[in-house]
């Protein structure tokens, strides 16, 4: 209490001294009590404190601000602009944001361009506007609230319609980009459908002419008319807005010629080449497709017998079903004109193999004309079905694995000997000494598998050392004389140390095992 009174007395004494000194007219006591100088914007009110302060009620300060800033007061009442939309503004004081007495150069607005939320204004930023710098819309030195909100105020130079569509750009465009058009053409007398919806405005509205735009197809599409006006100006009778090629014209109903398969997908002028759809066209396939006939007319003119309307290949003609000569094996891969060399309607083809395959007959006709007795349609060498068992020389043993050409040196096949020696003369290790009848000793399963019983077949059993001898040791030349004398001396005359004194029957004393150890009877 004492300290407060002391301060008051000091201030009172100081003021009294100033007044007593004759300076009362130049000094405002309230000014002397200011905490700091006012900003440049309020400097003219620095001597009139009562304009902003009520000595009896500090809470009236906000109202005193609004008494001067009437446009802000109006914003608060109408809840518009930044101050009228700012959250919590109803319970806020002006000085909370705009503090004074901080000096002449103090910023009492304290507006951050980076943090300012444009959503609290009458013009929220959307689309491309978000990236625009403030100065592009807010002119320097002018209040932010004075910025124009009409599109044309900023975009007059970018407006291509020359003002003919008014000033409300937003009725057609949005903030994302000029090309994003939201104009509802359905509200006009010409709703946009399909391809029309993709066309730019200027494609129909030449020179920014939007009123009295013609609605007839030909007014825009005369250059696209492939009929050159011969079908009239009512394009919509045949065409739709999805595209020129999507036609609602019923070709079968109107012409009697149904468009099927590929015919339904080609352009009209592919057939109606003059452009005049009234020209009479041939109705048979050959009339249009003669140039594509790979048969050169040999199969007639009715292509539909074999081909469908979707594509040329594969053919729908079934040779097995539609003729008496089914195609099997390699015949299925042969082109039609390989056999049908003339008009198929008049040419009669023989069905014997040799009628087509005479040049392929390696047998030169020696085996007859019925090739299918041995061969199949899978191929000349594939699955040959000739049965050798029906000949005079059935194949058994290793003969089965021998290729035909090894015995049949020519393709005549008939002039081949049946004797073993006819083929195996080079294989005869006996050099002909045992004759030509090889099978007496050998079998078809291999040369080394032989079953000749010397004792049974000749009456001269091979025993002792005789069993170890090669055939040629006894059966020498001449080759045709296979049968030998059976006395010992015929072969062992040079081995006879007795010089014939004891006769020719050596086995009387000797055995077939060895000469030594003779027994004398």
TARA-V249137 format. One record per residue. N is the residue number from 1. D_FIRST is the distance of its C-alpha to the first C-alpha in Angstrom with 2 decimals. Layout:
N,D_FIRST  N,D_FIRST
This chain:
1,0.00  2,3.77  3,5.45  4,5.22  5,6.29  6,8.60  7,10.11  8,10.76  9,12.31  10,14.31  11,15.66  12,16.49  13,18.19  14,20.08  15,21.33  16,22.35  17,24.26  18,26.07  19,27.07  20,28.19  21,30.29  22,32.37  23,31.32  24,29.65  25,32.68  26,32.69  27,29.12  28,27.48  29,23.72  30,23.69  31,26.03  32,23.79  33,21.13  34,23.85  35,23.50  36,27.20  37,30.50  38,32.44  39,35.76  40,38.99  41,39.73  42,36.64  43,36.42  44,37.77  45,34.83  46,32.22  47,31.64  48,31.53  49,28.50  50,29.02  51,32.23  52,30.43  53,26.88  54,25.87  55,22.45  56,22.31  57,23.85  58,23.77  59,26.60  60,29.03  61,29.21  62,32.38  63,34.13  64,33.40  65,35.07  66,38.05  67,38.37  68,39.39  69,41.14  70,43.48  71,46.02  72,43.47  73,42.51  74,46.23  75,46.57  76,43.88  77,45.58  78,49.02  79,47.99  80,49.89  81,49.56  82,47.08  83,43.85  84,45.58  85,46.98  86,44.16  87,43.23  88,39.90  89,39.48  90,38.74  91,35.36  92,34.50  93,32.28  94,33.84  95,31.04  96,31.84  97,35.01  98,34.59  99,31.34  100,30.85  101,29.15  102,30.93  103,33.11  104,36.38  105,38.61  106,36.59  107,38.64  108,36.79  109,39.82  110,40.02  111,43.48  112,45.47  113,49.18  114,50.04  115,47.71  116,47.93  117,49.50  118,52.00  119,52.46  120,49.34  121,51.18  122,54.04  123,56.42  124,56.37  125,58.34  126,61.59  127,64.62  128,65.19  129,62.08  130,59.89  131,61.23  132,60.90  133,58.28  134,55.65  135,56.99  136,60.36  137,59.02  138,55.76  139,56.62  140,54.43  141,51.98  142,52.28  143,49.92  144,50.92  145,51.22  146,54.04  147,56.40  148,59.62  149,60.49  150,64.22  151,66.45  152,68.49  153,65.49  154,65.52  155,69.04  156,71.22  157,73.08  158,73.81  159,75.13  160,78.92  161,79.75  162,79.42  163,77.24  164,80.07  165,78.09  166,75.00  167,71.44  168,70.41  169,71.31  170,69.53  171,72.27  172,74.56  173,72.53  174,69.54  175,66.89  176,68.62  177,71.49  178,73.65  179,76.63  180,74.99  181,76.25  182,75.31  183,77.42  184,79.37  185,82.89  186,84.02  187,82.55  188,85.15  189,88.87  190,89.57  191,87.75  192,87.75  193,89.52  194,90.42  195,91.37  196,90.13  197,86.59  198,86.77  199,87.95  200,85.51  201,84.89  202,86.71  203,89.86  204,90.46  205,88.27  206,89.84  207,88.01  208,85.02  209,87.24  210,85.76  211,87.42  212,91.08  213,91.48  214,94.99  215,95.19  216,98.79  217,99.19  218,101.63  219,99.22  220,97.23  221,99.78  222,102.94  223,102.91  224,102.69  225,105.70  226,108.35  227,110.74  228,110.69  229,110.38  230,113.52  231,111.60  232,109.82  233,106.14  234,104.95  235,103.80  236,101.96  237,105.31  238,105.73  239,102.46  240,98.92  241,95.56  242,95.33  243,97.74  244,101.16  245,102.88  246,101.57  247,104.13  248,104.65  249,108.24  250,110.62  251,113.30  252,115.62  253,115.39  254,115.88  255,118.43  256,119.96  257,118.93  258,116.08  259,113.66  260,113.35  261,111.94  262,111.47  263,112.89  264,109.75  265,107.50  266,109.32  267,108.77  268,111.09  269,112.56  270,113.64  271,116.50  272,116.40  273,116.65  274,117.56  275,114.43  276,116.60  277,116.09  278,119.18  279,121.48  280,123.66  281,123.04  282,125.27  283,124.21  284,125.93  285,124.11  286,126.67  287,126.02  288,122.56  289,122.82  290,126.21  291,124.64  292,122.77  293,125.89  294,126.40  295,129.66  296,131.23  297,132.54  298,134.44  299,132.53  300,132.89  301,130.40  302,128.72  303,125.79  304,124.21  305,126.84  306,125.16  307,121.77  308,118.74  309,116.57  310,113.59  311,115.12  312,118.51  313,118.08  314,118.75  315,121.79  316,122.06  317,125.83  318,127.04  319,130.37  320,131.03  321,130.28  322,131.76  323,134.92  324,137.59  325,136.66  326,133.37  327,131.40  328,130.49  329,129.47  330,129.77  331,131.24  332,127.80  333,126.49  334,129.31  335,128.68  336,130.64  337,132.70  338,133.95  339,136.35  340,136.34  341,137.81  342,138.94  343,137.93  344,136.97  345,138.48  346,141.95  347,142.03  348,143.28  349,142.33  350,144.42  351,142.70  352,144.61  353,142.52  354,145.04  355,144.81  356,141.40  357,141.53  358,144.97  359,143.45  360,141.40  361,144.47  362,144.95  363,148.02  364,149.81  365,150.95  366,152.77  367,150.73  368,151.07  369,148.64  370,146.62  371,143.77  372,141.76  373,144.22  374,142.38  375,139.25  376,136.23  377,133.99  378,131.24  379,133.04  380,136.40  381,135.43  382,133.03  383,134.45  384,138.12  385,139.92  386,143.51  387,145.21  388,147.43  389,148.92  390,150.91  391,152.76  392,155.59  393,153.10  394,150.25  395,147.29  396,146.57  397,144.80  398,143.46  399,145.23  400,142.47  401,139.86  402,141.98  403,141.04  404,143.77  405,144.31  406,145.35  407,148.57  408,148.89  409,149.09  410,149.48  411,147.91  412,151.30  413,150.82  414,154.40  415,156.35  416,155.06  417,157.35  418,156.92  419,158.23  420,155.73  421,157.30  422,156.62  423,152.95  424,152.93  425,155.66  426,153.12  427,151.75  428,155.23  429,155.12  430,158.75  431,159.85  432,162.01  433,163.97  434,163.01  435,163.80  436,161.65  437,160.87  438,157.51  439,156.45  440,159.24  441,156.99  442,153.55  443,151.13  444,148.65  445,145.74  446,146.39  447,149.21  448,148.52  449,148.73  450,152.51  451,154.67  452,158.30  453,160.45  454,163.14  455,165.35  456,165.20  457,165.52  458,168.21  459,169.92  460,168.90  461,166.04  462,163.85  463,163.70  464,163.00  465,162.47  466,163.38  467,160.12  468,158.12  469,159.92  470,158.68  471,160.76  472,161.90  473,163.48  474,166.33  475,166.03  476,166.82  477,168.62  478,170.09  479,167.04  480,169.04  481,170.93  482,168.30  483,170.84  484,172.19  485,175.09  486,174.07  487,176.32  488,174.49  489,176.54  490,175.38  491,172.05  492,172.94  493,176.17  494,174.67  495,173.30  496,176.80  497,177.92  498,181.23  499,182.14  500,183.24  501,185.68  502,184.07  503,183.64  504,180.60  505,179.04  506,176.81  507,175.13  508,178.31  509,177.07  510,173.51  511,170.30  512,167.63  513,165.18  514,166.91  515,170.28  516,170.35  517,171.57  518,174.55  519,176.52  520,180.29  521,182.10
